[in-house]
Amino acid sequence: MTKQELEMCISEYGRDIYSFCVYITGSRQLADDLYQDTFLTAIERREHIDSTCNPKSYLLSITLHLWKNKKRKFAWRKRIAEMRLFVDETSECAISDENPSPEML
């Protein structure tokens, strides 16, 4: 696939790909990142995209593959090191309970 054909795919299927990104992520911010990653991957693999076949399905499969990898990576990190809320007992919040702040006086 040439650069011009890829640009045509972006203009023709970009809205559908973005809608699919929003659908599977459930978030506009994650969808933006996934959309960009999809077309960056498509640029890297443009030799494998056949413009005579259905390039939209190929782009959707790239999107789904990237999303599954991100979810898998997140789950793996969560298993290795679970995120916990750190509470510093010497923080100003703990001290302010004992001594009133100047605004309170």
N, C-alpha and C positions, 0 to 999 in steps of 0.2 A: 504494500500500500504506500502510495506516495504521500508527501506532506500535504498536498492540496486535497487529496481524498480524505485524509485524516481530519483536516480542517472542515471539510464538508460534513463528515460524520459528527463532529462536535457541534456544528451549527444545526444539523438536522435532528440528532438524537440527544443533544445535551440536556434539554428540558426533561425528557423521559428518564434519562439516567439520574438526574438530580432528584426527581420525584421518587424514584426507586430508592435512592440513598436516604431520603427523609423517611420513607416508609420503613425501611429495615432498621434504621438507627433510632428513630423516634425523637431525634434532636436535630435542629438546624445546624448547630455548631459541629456536631459529629458528621453530619451529612456534607457540610462544606469540605471538611478534611478528606472524607471518603471520595467525594467527587473529584477533588484535585488528584488524589492518589490514583484513582481509576484512569484518568487521562495521562498522567505521568507514566503509568505502566503501559498504557496503550502506545504512547510515543516510543517507549523502549522496545516494545514488541511489534511495531508496525509492520515488520517483514512477515509476521505470522498471520496478520489479518488479511483475509481475502475479501476484497470489496465486491466481488460478484456474489459471494454468499451473503448471509445475513450478518452484517457487522454489528448491528444493534445487539443481537444475542451474545456475540462475543464480548462486547463491552459490558453487558449485564453480568456475564459469567465472571469477568475480571472483578467487577464490583462486589459480587457475592463472595468470591474467593478472598478478596482483601478483608472484607468484613468478618468472615469466619476466622481468619488469621488473627485479627485484632482481638476478637472475643476470646480466642484460645490463649493468646498471650496474656491478656488481662486475668483470665482464670488461673493460669499457671503462676503468675506473680502473686495473686491473692492467696494461693495455696502455700507458696513459699514463705511469704512475709505478709501476714495479715495486717491490714491498716488499723491502727488504734489511735484514739484521740489522746494526745499528750496533755496532761494537766500539770502545770508547774505549781507546786504548793507554795512557792515563795514569790509568786507573781503579785502584781499590784492589786489584783482582785481579792486575794486572800488577806492582804494587809489592809485594804480599805474597809473591811468589815469591822476591824478593831478600832481604827482611827478614822474619824469622819474627814471627808475631803474639804478643802477650803470652800467649795461651792455649797456644801451642806451647812456651813456655819452661818 
